[in-house]
Amino acid sequence: MKKMAIIATKGTLDMAYPPFILGSTAAALGYEVQIFFTFYGLQLLRKDLSDVKISPLANPAMPMPVPMPVFVQMLPGMETMATMMMKDKLKKKGVASLEELRSLCLEADVKFVACQMTVDLFDFEKSDFIDNVEYGGAATFLEFAGDTDICLFV
C-alpha cells in the first residue's frame, strides 16, 4: 500500500484546503494517509472552523476584483471581506466546505496527528479539538513519514 504524509502548518482558509483535498484524494486512491498538524495548522482541528480566515495582506497572488494597494489591504474589515468573498466563490464553484473535507478525510481513515509540543506551547486543551485526533511529537510523525511514497509540507 502506498503512503502519504502531509505536514499542515498554516491555519488560514487558503492553506486549509490543500491538506484536506490532497489527503482525502490520496485516501480515495488507496493510500494510507497521515496529516501532522503543527503550529498554526492546529486551527484546522478545532471543533469550529468558522473563524478560519484568509488575509489579502502579504498574499500578492490572491486575485482581487480590483487592484488594491497594500495600504488598502491593511484597513479594518478587509480580512473579513476577503474571507467572505473567498467562501462565496468556493460555494458558487461547488467546492466542498472545510468541514465537509475534514469529515471526508476522517471517513476515509486519514489519520490526524496533532503536534503535542504545539498543543502545549499554545495552551490548547484536547477538548478544543474534534474527536479522532491523535497526539504525538515530531518523532512519532517522522516514524510514519520516513516510510512514505509522498511527503508534503503545506
N, C-alpha and C positions, 0 to 999 in steps of 0.2 A: 504494500500500500504506500502510495506517495504521501509525503508530509509537507505541510506549510506552516511556517512560523511568522507571525506578524507582531511587530512592536508598535503600539499606539501611544504616542507621546503628546498629542495635541487634543484639546477639548473644545475646539471651535467647530461650528457647523460644517464648514467646508472640509475640515480634516477628519470629521467623524464618519463621513460616508465611505472613504476608501477601505478602512479595515473591515467594516461590516459587509460591504459589497464583495470585496475580494475573499473574505473568509467564508461567506455563505456560498459564493460561486464555487470555490475550491471544494467545499464540503459536498456540494451537489455533484461535483465531478469525481467524488470518491476519495478525496484527500482527507487525511487526519489533520485537523487544524487547531492551533492554539494561538490566541491573541493575548499578548502580555501588555497590560495597561499600566503605564508608569507616568509619573509627574502629572501633567495636566490631562493626559489621556484617561486618568481615573474618573474624570467628569462623565465619561461615557458609560460608566457602570452605575451611576446614581439612579435612584428609582424614578426621578422626574427629570426628563430631558428637555423640558420646556425652556429652561434657562440657557440652553446651548445657543450661542450667538455667532455671528460672523462679523468680522471687522473689515471695513474697506480701507482702514488706515494701514499703511505698510503692506498692502496687498495690491501691487501695481498691475497684476494680471487680471484682477477682478473686473469683468465688463460692467460698466455703469451705463445707464440710459443716456446720460450726457456726460461729457468730460468734466471732471471735478478736480480743482486744485487740492493739494494736500490740506491746506488750512480749512477748507470746507468739510473735509472728511473728519476733522477733529471736533466739529461742532457737536454740542449735546443733541442726542437723538439720532445721529447718523448711523450708529451701530444698530439701533432698534429698527430704523428704516431699512437698512441693508439686509438685516435678518428677515424682516417681513417680506421684502422683495424676493429674496432667495427662496424662502419657503413657498411663496406663491408660485414662483417659476417651477420649482420641483413638483408641486402638486399639479400644475397645469400640464406638465410633461409626463405625468403618470409615474414619477419616481416614488418609490416607497418611502415612508417616513423613517426616521431613525429608530423609533420604537418598533416598527414593523421589521426592519432589517435586523435589529438586535434580536428580536424574537425568532426570526427565521434562522439566525445563527445558532441559537440555543436549541431549536427544534432539530437542527441538522448535526447536533452534538459537537459544535465548535466549543472548545474549552476556553473559558475566560479566566485569566490569571491576573489578579491584582498584585502589584508590587507592594509587598509588605512594608518595605522601608519607606516608600512614599506615603502609604496609608498612615504610618506612624509620624512621618515628617509633618504632614498637614493635619494631624489630629483627627483623622476620619474615624468613624466607628463602622463596624461591619453592618450595622443597621442602616447606614446611609446608602448602602448599595443593594442592588437587586439580589435575589436568590441565585443559586447556581454559579457563584463566583468562588474560585479557589484563591488562596493567598500563598504567596511564595516570593522568594528573593530572586535576584538575577541568576544565581547558580541553579535554582530549580528550573527556571525557564531555559537557560542555556543547555541543560541536560537534554531537553527536547530539541531545541533549535539546532544544536550541533549535529543532529542526525536527520536534518530535513533536506528536501529537494529544493525548496524555495524558502528564503528568509527575507522578509521585507521590513523596512523601518519607515513608518509614516508618522 
